[in-house]
């Protein structure tokens, strides 16, 4: 539900700003979006005891934006009690900018660390095949295998050890 409403706010932002300003807005939002993962920050934003004007001023001091349209946008969100929508607006805005620039971020999930040259080789190979700019970030997890997700393009490739063993067993049983 929040994503749908956030897309409307994002569309309004995109229509009111040009490409260079959108990149600056994205940078302004980047610092604030990180604060949304802090519990005390969320307590302040969601508190009914803190006036909306103070919440708005608090966010504006965190953003340090000199753009009047962004200031008005934050005030509008505060006025409508939708400050918790900022991370969703940031995500939609980042997706729009990535689509415009044909540049995407891929997440590579693995259970062990790999060197930067391997990631660069994967990046070059995929970027060449897809015809887009690509940046791959590695994330170390507990999964047995490897998984690559590129959200903006809707691509997900995974190789799981458990899945491979199950398919191998199934193939052997069918052969018998």
ABEGO torsion letter per residue (X at the ends): XAAAAAAAAAAAAAAABBAAAAAAAAAAAAAAAAAAABAAAAAAAABAABBAAAAAAAAAAAAGBABAAAAAAAAAAAAAGAAAAAAAAAAAAAAAAAAAAGBBBBBBBBABBBBAAAAAAAAAAAAAAAGBBBBBBBBBBABBEBBBBBAAAGBBBBBBAAAAAAAAAAAAAAAX
